[in-house]
Amino acid sequence: MTRLEEIVRLLEGGTLPLEESLALFEEGVKLSRRCLTVLNEAERKVERLVGRGERTEPFDLPDAEAEP
C-alpha cells in the first residue's frame, strides 16, 4: 500500500516524463490487483471463521479509509 500511495503521489505531481508515468501506472495497476487479491483472501478466511455458507456483511470503514 505504501508503494501504491507513492506511485499515486508521483503521478498526480504531473512532472514525470510520459514513459516513466506509464511504467509507474503499470506498476500501480499490478499492486492494486495484488491488494485486491489479498483483501479477497482475507474476506474468504473471515467467512470460513464466521460459518460456512453464511454471508458476512462488509465492514463499514471511515471515509478516510474507504478510498483506495
C-alpha positions, 0 to 999 in steps of 0.5 A: 500500500505504501508503494501504491500511495507513492506511485499515486503521489508521483503521478498526480505531481504531473512532472514525470516524463510520459514513459516513466508515468506509464511504467509507474501506472503499470506498476500501480495497476499490478499492486492494486490487483495484488491488494485486491487479491489479498483483501479477497483472501482475507474476506474468504478466511473471515467467512470460513471463521464466521460459518460456512455458507453464511454471508458476512456483511462488509465492514463499514470503514471511515471515509478516510479509509474507504478510498483506495 
